[in-house]
């Protein structure tokens, strides 16, 4: 149910069911981080938990602000936000280029160091890290949705030429950030953006032949990659970094690289496979799990609480997805519906990718489990997206008006000589 609160001249709307789901995710995330204290190698679990709580508070604050300013303001300035984030990505690329040219990770642009072999974050004192790519994926969903809606209104007739014009317009928006993110390197976010775009194109009414062509190109790319990987590995290594190739090797043959690149996958499979129905108990540390608070938090939950714990995670993820699908189904405005669909596809892809890589069905790409894994930029970006959805939600409204209390002004009573005598 959606409620609208009016305070003086400011109005903001909120959906009680949606807020309840977000609170449930927050509590699950806090408990999961607390549970992983013994698995965090540097012993700073309490610090991660405290920052996660802080980011959830900031996220709810951002959600509230967005519901107050309304989506029209965001849509109006979305191009400027896109340009700002693109400049941030270019800055990170220059810093990465400086590190690769000098061969020294200590030589980089201010606030743009290399972290785990990737220059994807700004590091600020006190404030912490900021990852522009996490926010630009939300911006790209909005801009793609707007572009599709404008194109449909401008070219109501569906032809090959008109569909090609749409693809060209989308390429102008998507290619610059995609190239910069891929060069960080951050393949996982590139895959998210490509998947979101493909889903939105399929929902836009574009000719199915174009979708099949895009799907065929993706299949040919994947097939060509594996052909070179197995038949001509030297050729493949000449234009693909060793870091990405190690990810593929550890996925296809994890037991051969247990102490190296497949250590995360092997320990995750061992944790889930040995935990049984109920797991080893709270804060268990039977099997060491690297990155237990971020990418592999699902494995940490599985080790401690077994099948019951992992089933609960799957349940709340499904609850969120179905609730967002309900909002998309009831939304009449085309641009708003495309935006909700894009956010659903982004959320669903991250869930499938994270859970799939932990159980060995998909290669490890460094994608976290949304709203549960530790990560300030990820949480804040999703809460911005949820604030936009909150404004879109067409569910029933109850209007509540809150006015500041008015105090009556009392007149000053003049005391006369007679009244003074009467008081004695």
HUGIBEL-V409309 format. One record per residue. N is the residue number from 1. PSI is psi in radians with two decimals (none if undefined). OMEGA is omega in whole degrees, 0 to 359 (none if undefined). BURIAL is 1 if it has 24 or more other ideal C-beta (glycine too) atoms within 12 Angstrom, else 0. Layout:
# HUGIBEL-V409309
n=N psi=PSI omega=OMEGA burial=BURIAL
n=N psi=PSI omega=OMEGA burial=BURIAL
This chain:
# HUGIBEL-V409309
n=1 psi=2.39 omega=183 burial=0
n=2 psi=2.28 omega=180 burial=1
n=3 psi=2.53 omega=177 burial=1
n=4 psi=2.17 omega=180 burial=1
n=5 psi=2.32 omega=177 burial=0
n=6 psi=2.08 omega=176 burial=0
n=7 psi=1.93 omega=188 burial=0
n=8 psi=-2.06 omega=181 burial=0
n=9 psi=0.10 omega=182 burial=0
n=10 psi=2.33 omega=181 burial=0
n=11 psi=2.35 omega=172 burial=0
n=12 psi=2.56 omega=185 burial=1
n=13 psi=2.63 omega=176 burial=1
n=14 psi=2.62 omega=181 burial=1
n=15 psi=1.99 omega=185 burial=1
n=16 psi=-0.75 omega=180 burial=0
n=17 psi=-0.74 omega=180 burial=1
n=18 psi=-0.76 omega=177 burial=1
n=19 psi=-0.70 omega=179 burial=1
n=20 psi=-0.70 omega=178 burial=0
n=21 psi=-0.71 omega=179 burial=1
n=22 psi=-0.69 omega=177 burial=1
n=23 psi=-0.70 omega=178 burial=0
n=24 psi=-0.73 omega=177 burial=1
n=25 psi=-0.72 omega=180 burial=1
n=26 psi=-0.83 omega=180 burial=1
n=27 psi=-0.68 omega=178 burial=0
n=28 psi=-0.72 omega=179 burial=1
n=29 psi=-0.78 omega=180 burial=1
n=30 psi=-0.78 omega=180 burial=1
n=31 psi=-0.66 omega=180 burial=1
n=32 psi=-0.70 omega=178 burial=1
n=33 psi=-0.71 omega=176 burial=1
n=34 psi=-0.69 omega=180 burial=1
n=35 psi=-0.49 omega=184 burial=1
n=36 psi=0.15 omega=182 burial=1
n=37 psi=-0.80 omega=184 burial=1
n=38 psi=-0.22 omega=181 burial=1
n=39 psi=-0.21 omega=179 burial=1
n=40 psi=2.05 omega=192 burial=1
n=41 psi=-0.66 omega=185 burial=0
n=42 psi=0.05 omega=176 burial=0
n=43 psi=0.37 omega=182 burial=0
n=44 psi=0.60 omega=182 burial=0
n=45 psi=-0.70 omega=181 burial=1
n=46 psi=-0.65 omega=178 burial=0
n=47 psi=-0.75 omega=177 burial=0
n=48 psi=-0.74 omega=180 burial=1
n=49 psi=-0.79 omega=180 burial=1
n=50 psi=-0.74 omega=179 burial=0
n=51 psi=-0.61 omega=178 burial=1
n=52 psi=-0.75 omega=177 burial=1
n=53 psi=-0.75 omega=179 burial=1
n=54 psi=-0.76 omega=182 burial=0
n=55 psi=-0.58 omega=176 burial=1
n=56 psi=-0.69 omega=178 burial=1
n=57 psi=-0.78 omega=177 burial=0
n=58 psi=-0.68 omega=179 burial=1
n=59 psi=-0.79 omega=178 burial=1
n=60 psi=-0.60 omega=176 burial=1
n=61 psi=-0.77 omega=178 burial=0
n=62 psi=-0.69 omega=178 burial=1
n=63 psi=-0.75 omega=180 burial=1
n=64 psi=-0.74 omega=180 burial=1
n=65 psi=-0.75 omega=181 burial=0
n=66 psi=-0.68 omega=178 burial=1
n=67 psi=-0.39 omega=178 burial=1
n=68 psi=-0.69 omega=183 burial=1
n=69 psi=-0.28 omega=178 burial=1
n=70 psi=2.76 omega=186 burial=0
n=71 psi=-0.49 omega=183 burial=1
n=72 psi=-0.64 omega=179 burial=0
n=73 psi=-0.73 omega=179 burial=0
n=74 psi=-0.77 omega=180 burial=1
n=75 psi=-0.59 omega=183 burial=1
n=76 psi=-0.62 omega=184 burial=0
n=77 psi=0.21 omega=186 burial=0
n=78 psi=-0.59 omega=178 burial=1
n=79 psi=-0.70 omega=179 burial=0
n=80 psi=-0.67 omega=176 burial=0
n=81 psi=-0.71 omega=178 burial=1
n=82 psi=-0.81 omega=181 burial=1
n=83 psi=-0.70 omega=179 burial=0
n=84 psi=-0.81 omega=180 burial=0
n=85 psi=-0.58 omega=178 burial=1
n=86 psi=-0.68 omega=176 burial=1
n=87 psi=-0.71 omega=178 burial=0
n=88 psi=-0.75 omega=179 burial=1
n=89 psi=-0.68 omega=177 burial=1
n=90 psi=-0.68 omega=177 burial=1
n=91 psi=-0.77 omega=179 burial=1
n=92 psi=-0.65 omega=179 burial=1
n=93 psi=-0.72 omega=178 burial=1
n=94 psi=-0.70 omega=177 burial=0
n=95 psi=-0.72 omega=178 burial=1
n=96 psi=-0.69 omega=179 burial=1
n=97 psi=-0.67 omega=179 burial=0
n=98 psi=-0.71 omega=179 burial=0
n=99 psi=-0.76 omega=182 burial=1
n=100 psi=-0.62 omega=180 burial=0
n=101 psi=-0.77 omega=182 burial=0
n=102 psi=-0.42 omega=183 burial=0
n=103 psi=0.27 omega=182 burial=0
n=104 psi=2.06 omega=182 burial=0
n=105 psi=-0.25 omega=179 burial=0
n=106 psi=-0.21 omega=179 burial=0
n=107 psi=1.82 omega=181 burial=0
n=108 psi=2.98 omega=177 burial=1
n=109 psi=2.70 omega=180 burial=0
n=110 psi=2.36 omega=176 burial=0
n=111 psi=0.21 omega=182 burial=0
n=112 psi=1.16 omega=181 burial=1
n=113 psi=2.99 omega=174 burial=1
n=114 psi=2.21 omega=180 burial=1
n=115 psi=2.05 omega=182 burial=1
n=116 psi=0.68 omega=177 burial=0
n=117 psi=0.17 omega=182 burial=0
n=118 psi=2.39 omega=176 burial=1
n=119 psi=1.44 omega=185 burial=1
n=120 psi=-0.16 omega=187 burial=1
n=121 psi=2.56 omega=163 burial=1
n=122 psi=2.37 omega=178 burial=1
n=123 psi=2.00 omega=180 burial=1
n=124 psi=2.46 omega=177 burial=0
n=125 psi=2.50 omega=179 burial=0
n=126 psi=-0.96 omega=184 burial=0
n=127 psi=-0.75 omega=182 burial=0
n=128 psi=-2.64 omega=186 burial=1
n=129 psi=2.72 omega=178 burial=1
n=130 psi=2.15 omega=183 burial=1
n=131 psi=1.79 omega=183 burial=1
n=132 psi=-0.59 omega=183 burial=1
n=133 psi=-0.50 omega=178 burial=1
n=134 psi=-0.56 omega=182 burial=1
n=135 psi=-0.55 omega=182 burial=1
n=136 psi=-0.40 omega=177 burial=1
n=137 psi=-0.56 omega=175 burial=1
n=138 psi=-0.75 omega=179 burial=1
n=139 psi=-0.70 omega=181 burial=1
n=140 psi=-0.59 omega=176 burial=1
n=141 psi=-0.78 omega=180 burial=1
n=142 psi=-0.81 omega=183 burial=1
n=143 psi=-0.66 omega=177 burial=1
n=144 psi=-0.74 omega=179 burial=1
n=145 psi=-0.77 omega=178 burial=1
n=146 psi=-0.77 omega=181 burial=1
n=147 psi=-0.74 omega=179 burial=1
n=148 psi=-0.77 omega=181 burial=1
n=149 psi=-0.76 omega=179 burial=1
n=150 psi=-0.71 omega=180 burial=0
n=151 psi=-0.73 omega=180 burial=1
n=152 psi=-0.64 omega=178 burial=1
n=153 psi=-0.61 omega=182 burial=0
n=154 psi=-0.65 omega=181 burial=0
n=155 psi=1.37 omega=182 burial=0
n=156 psi=-0.42 omega=180 burial=0
n=157 psi=2.23 omega=183 burial=0
n=158 psi=1.89 omega=178 burial=0
n=159 psi=2.92 omega=178 burial=0
n=160 psi=-0.72 omega=182 burial=0
n=161 psi=-0.74 omega=181 burial=0
n=162 psi=-0.70 omega=178 burial=1
n=163 psi=-0.63 omega=178 burial=1
n=164 psi=-0.66 omega=176 burial=0
n=165 psi=-0.70 omega=178 burial=1
n=166 psi=-0.78 omega=180 burial=1
n=167 psi=-0.66 omega=179 burial=1
n=168 psi=-0.74 omega=179 burial=0
n=169 psi=-0.71 omega=179 burial=1
n=170 psi=-0.64 omega=179 burial=1
n=171 psi=-0.65 omega=178 burial=0
n=172 psi=-0.61 omega=181 burial=0
n=173 psi=-0.72 omega=192 burial=1
n=174 psi=-0.64 omega=189 burial=1
n=175 psi=-0.79 omega=181 burial=0
n=176 psi=-0.90 omega=179 burial=1
n=177 psi=-0.58 omega=180 burial=1
n=178 psi=-0.77 omega=180 burial=1
n=179 psi=-0.77 omega=182 burial=0
n=180 psi=-0.66 omega=179 burial=1
n=181 psi=-0.68 omega=180 burial=1
n=182 psi=-0.59 omega=182 burial=1
n=183 psi=-0.10 omega=184 burial=1
n=184 psi=-0.75 omega=1 burial=1
n=185 psi=2.47 omega=177 burial=1
n=186 psi=1.41 omega=183 burial=1
n=187 psi=-0.59 omega=184 burial=1
n=188 psi=-0.83 omega=181 burial=1
n=189 psi=-0.58 omega=175 burial=1
n=190 psi=-0.74 omega=179 burial=1
n=191 psi=-0.66 omega=178 burial=1
n=192 psi=-0.83 omega=182 burial=1
n=193 psi=-0.76 omega=179 burial=1
n=194 psi=-0.74 omega=179 burial=1
n=195 psi=-0.78 omega=179 burial=1
n=196 psi=-0.77 omega=181 burial=1
n=197 psi=-0.73 omega=180 burial=1
n=198 psi=-0.74 omega=179 burial=1
n=199 psi=-0.78 omega=180 burial=1
n=200 psi=-0.64 omega=177 burial=1
n=201 psi=-0.69 omega=178 burial=1
n=202 psi=-0.56 omega=179 burial=0
n=203 psi=-0.16 omega=185 burial=1
n=204 psi=-0.19 omega=182 burial=1
n=205 psi=0.18 omega=178 burial=1
n=206 psi=2.66 omega=182 burial=1
n=207 psi=2.36 omega=183 burial=0
n=208 psi=-0.48 omega=180 burial=0
n=209 psi=-0.66 omega=178 burial=0
n=210 psi=-0.72 omega=179 burial=1
n=211 psi=-0.74 omega=179 burial=0
n=212 psi=-0.65 omega=178 burial=0
n=213 psi=-0.79 omega=179 burial=0
n=214 psi=-0.74 omega=179 burial=1
n=215 psi=-0.69 omega=180 burial=0
n=216 psi=-0.68 omega=178 burial=0
n=217 psi=-0.69 omega=178 burial=0
n=218 psi=-0.77 omega=180 burial=0
n=219 psi=-0.72 omega=178 burial=0
n=220 psi=-0.67 omega=179 burial=0
n=221 psi=-0.82 omega=180 burial=0
n=222 psi=-0.76 omega=179 burial=0
n=223 psi=-0.73 omega=178 burial=0
n=224 psi=-0.65 omega=179 burial=0
n=225 psi=-0.85 omega=183 burial=1
n=226 psi=-0.51 omega=176 burial=0
n=227 psi=-0.82 omega=178 burial=0
n=228 psi=-0.61 omega=182 burial=0
n=229 psi=-0.74 omega=183 burial=1
n=230 psi=-0.58 omega=186 burial=0
n=231 psi=-0.70 omega=183 burial=0
n=232 psi=1.19 omega=182 burial=0
n=233 psi=-0.52 omega=180 burial=0
n=234 psi=-0.68 omega=178 burial=0
n=235 psi=-0.74 omega=181 burial=0
n=236 psi=-0.70 omega=182 burial=0
n=237 psi=-0.24 omega=180 burial=0
n=238 psi=-0.42 omega=179 burial=0
n=239 psi=0.13 omega=173 burial=0
n=240 psi=2.34 omega=185 burial=0
n=241 psi=2.66 omega=179 burial=0
n=242 psi=-0.52 omega=180 burial=0
n=243 psi=-0.77 omega=180 burial=0
n=244 psi=-0.65 omega=179 burial=1
n=245 psi=-0.63 omega=177 burial=1
n=246 psi=-0.62 omega=177 burial=1
n=247 psi=-0.74 omega=180 burial=1
n=248 psi=-0.76 omega=180 burial=1
n=249 psi=-0.78 omega=181 burial=1
n=250 psi=-0.45 omega=178 burial=1
n=251 psi=-0.77 omega=183 burial=1
n=252 psi=-0.56 omega=183 burial=0
n=253 psi=1.23 omega=186 burial=0
n=254 psi=-0.54 omega=184 burial=1
n=255 psi=-0.34 omega=180 burial=0
n=256 psi=-0.22 omega=183 burial=0
n=257 psi=0.72 omega=185 burial=0
n=258 psi=-0.72 omega=182 burial=0
n=259 psi=0.02 omega=183 burial=0
n=260 psi=-2.09 omega=189 burial=0
n=261 psi=-0.39 omega=181 burial=1
n=262 psi=0.22 omega=182 burial=1
n=263 psi=-0.72 omega=180 burial=1
n=264 psi=-0.82 omega=181 burial=1
n=265 psi=-0.75 omega=182 burial=1
n=266 psi=-0.80 omega=180 burial=1
n=267 psi=-0.58 omega=178 burial=1
n=268 psi=-0.79 omega=179 burial=1
n=269 psi=-0.69 omega=179 burial=1
n=270 psi=-0.69 omega=180 burial=1
n=271 psi=-0.83 omega=182 burial=1
n=272 psi=-0.67 omega=184 burial=1
n=273 psi=-0.46 omega=184 burial=0
n=274 psi=-0.11 omega=187 burial=0
n=275 psi=-0.42 omega=179 burial=1
n=276 psi=-2.64 omega=185 burial=0
n=277 psi=-0.76 omega=187 burial=0
n=278 psi=-0.10 omega=177 burial=0
n=279 psi=-2.98 omega=184 burial=1
n=280 psi=-0.07 omega=178 burial=1
n=281 psi=2.97 omega=184 burial=0
n=282 psi=2.32 omega=178 burial=0
n=283 psi=0.57 omega=177 burial=1
n=284 psi=2.52 omega=180 burial=1
n=285 psi=0.91 omega=181 burial=1
n=286 psi=-0.73 omega=181 burial=0
n=287 psi=2.17 omega=180 burial=1
n=288 psi=2.26 omega=181 burial=1
n=289 psi=1.97 omega=176 burial=1
n=290 psi=2.55 omega=179 burial=1
n=291 psi=0.75 omega=183 burial=1
n=292 psi=-0.31 omega=181 burial=1
n=293 psi=-0.15 omega=182 burial=1
n=294 psi=-1.72 omega=187 burial=1
n=295 psi=-0.61 omega=188 burial=1
n=296 psi=0.60 omega=179 burial=1
n=297 psi=-0.50 omega=178 burial=1
n=298 psi=-0.68 omega=178 burial=1
n=299 psi=-0.65 omega=178 burial=1
n=300 psi=-0.71 omega=177 burial=1
n=301 psi=-0.72 omega=180 burial=1
n=302 psi=-0.68 omega=179 burial=1
n=303 psi=-0.71 omega=186 burial=1
n=304 psi=-0.58 omega=187 burial=1
n=305 psi=0.11 omega=171 burial=1
n=306 psi=-2.61 omega=183 burial=1
n=307 psi=-0.61 omega=180 burial=0
n=308 psi=-0.74 omega=180 burial=0
n=309 psi=-0.77 omega=180 burial=1
n=310 psi=-0.59 omega=177 burial=1
n=311 psi=-0.65 omega=178 burial=0
n=312 psi=-0.72 omega=178 burial=1
n=313 psi=-0.78 omega=178 burial=1
n=314 psi=-0.63 omega=181 burial=1
n=315 psi=-0.83 omega=183 burial=0
n=316 psi=-0.53 omega=174 burial=1
n=317 psi=-0.76 omega=178 burial=1
n=318 psi=-0.65 omega=178 burial=0
n=319 psi=-0.79 omega=178 burial=1
n=320 psi=-0.82 omega=183 burial=1
n=321 psi=-0.78 omega=181 burial=1
n=322 psi=-0.63 omega=180 burial=0
n=323 psi=-0.72 omega=178 burial=1
n=324 psi=-0.63 omega=176 burial=1
n=325 psi=-0.65 omega=177 burial=0
n=326 psi=-0.73 omega=178 burial=1
n=327 psi=-0.77 omega=180 burial=1
n=328 psi=-0.70 omega=181 burial=1
n=329 psi=-0.64 omega=183 burial=0
n=330 psi=-0.05 omega=181 burial=0
n=331 psi=2.26 omega=183 burial=1
n=332 psi=-0.64 omega=181 burial=0
n=333 psi=2.27 omega=186 burial=0
n=334 psi=-0.83 omega=181 burial=1
n=335 psi=-0.77 omega=180 burial=1
n=336 psi=-0.70 omega=180 burial=1
n=337 psi=-0.75 omega=178 burial=1
n=338 psi=-0.70 omega=180 burial=1
n=339 psi=-0.79 omega=180 burial=1
n=340 psi=-0.72 omega=178 burial=1
n=341 psi=-0.74 omega=179 burial=1
n=342 psi=-0.71 omega=179 burial=1
n=343 psi=-0.65 omega=176 burial=1
n=344 psi=-0.81 omega=181 burial=1
n=345 psi=-0.67 omega=178 burial=1
n=346 psi=-0.82 omega=181 burial=1
n=347 psi=-0.79 omega=182 burial=1
n=348 psi=-0.71 omega=180 burial=1
n=349 psi=-0.77 omega=180 burial=1
n=350 psi=-0.70 omega=178 burial=1
n=351 psi=-0.84 omega=181 burial=1
n=352 psi=-0.74 omega=182 burial=1
n=353 psi=-0.80 omega=181 burial=1
n=354 psi=-0.85 omega=181 burial=1
n=355 psi=-0.64 omega=180 burial=1
n=356 psi=-0.68 omega=181 burial=1
n=357 psi=-0.51 omega=181 burial=1
n=358 psi=-0.60 omega=179 burial=1
n=359 psi=0.08 omega=174 burial=1
n=360 psi=0.13 omega=179 burial=1
n=361 psi=-0.44 omega=181 burial=0
n=362 psi=2.68 omega=179 burial=1
n=363 psi=2.69 omega=180 burial=1
n=364 psi=2.18 omega=181 burial=1
n=365 psi=0.06 omega=177 burial=1
n=366 psi=0.33 omega=179 burial=1
n=367 psi=2.26 omega=182 burial=1
n=368 psi=2.92 omega=176 burial=1
n=369 psi=1.98 omega=189 burial=1
n=370 psi=2.35 omega=173 burial=1
n=371 psi=-0.10 omega=179 burial=1
n=372 psi=-0.79 omega=177 burial=1
n=373 psi=2.70 omega=176 burial=1
n=374 psi=2.41 omega=177 burial=1
n=375 psi=1.96 omega=184 burial=1
n=376 psi=-0.84 omega=182 burial=1
n=377 psi=-0.72 omega=180 burial=1
n=378 psi=-0.81 omega=180 burial=1
n=379 psi=-0.81 omega=182 burial=1
n=380 psi=-0.71 omega=179 burial=1
n=381 psi=-0.70 omega=179 burial=1
n=382 psi=-0.65 omega=179 burial=1
n=383 psi=-0.56 omega=173 burial=1
n=384 psi=-0.78 omega=177 burial=1
n=385 psi=-0.70 omega=180 burial=1
n=386 psi=-0.54 omega=174 burial=1
n=387 psi=-0.71 omega=176 burial=1
n=388 psi=-0.74 omega=178 burial=1
n=389 psi=-0.64 omega=180 burial=1
n=390 psi=-0.67 omega=177 burial=1
n=391 psi=-0.48 omega=181 burial=1
n=392 psi=-0.57 omega=188 burial=1
n=393 psi=2.09 omega=183 burial=1
n=394 psi=0.29 omega=183 burial=0
n=395 psi=2.92 omega=186 burial=1
n=396 psi=2.50 omega=185 burial=0
n=397 psi=2.46 omega=169 burial=0
n=398 psi=2.08 omega=183 burial=0
n=399 psi=2.23 omega=179 burial=0
n=400 psi=2.16 omega=179 burial=0
n=401 psi=2.22 omega=180 burial=0
n=402 psi=2.05 omega=180 burial=0
n=403 psi=2.49 omega=178 burial=0
n=404 psi=2.52 omega=182 burial=0
n=405 psi=2.46 omega=178 burial=0
n=406 psi=2.25 omega=181 burial=0
n=407 psi=2.33 omega=179 burial=0
n=408 psi=2.45 omega=178 burial=0
n=409 psi=2.13 omega=180 burial=0
n=410 psi=2.33 omega=178 burial=0
n=411 psi=2.49 omega=180 burial=0
n=412 psi=2.23 omega=183 burial=0
n=413 psi=2.15 omega=178 burial=0
n=414 psi=2.28 omega=181 burial=0
n=415 psi=2.14 omega=178 burial=0
n=416 psi=3.02 omega=180 burial=0
n=417 psi=-0.63 omega=181 burial=0
n=418 psi=-0.73 omega=182 burial=0
n=419 psi=-0.59 omega=178 burial=0
n=420 psi=-0.63 omega=179 burial=0
n=421 psi=-0.61 omega=182 burial=0
n=422 psi=-0.36 omega=180 burial=0
n=423 psi=-0.25 omega=181 burial=0
n=424 psi=none omega=none burial=0
